[in-house]
Amino acid sequence: MLVRVGVLPDDALDAASAFHFDVLPRLRAMPDAAIVCVFPPSGHGHADWRRAAIQSLAREIAPRRINGIAGDDEAAIAAAEAYLTTADGVTGQYLPLDGEGAGKVIHSAS
């Protein structure tokens, strides 16, 4: 089940507070299904609180599963959702998505 977090404040502490107040109760009440929580893209300062929230919630709602992803590329979101909803052993992960891929591989001469 895909759950979009929506717009959060730019400041990491304010964003964490808004998430815990507005979104967390909704996630706790979700039915027995694999949850993929979609966060909007953000700076590095948001990664720690997002990861901690998803990990803590995964422990709390087990055996239900929840994972978090971050991004705005709809194809990448759909691919991540397809994988995470069927990967029975994966829970408590926070994965920033990059719809552009890993980029060009550079080989060095030896």
Order of alpha helices (4+ residues) and beta strands (2+ residues): beta-alpha-alpha-beta-alpha-beta-alpha-beta
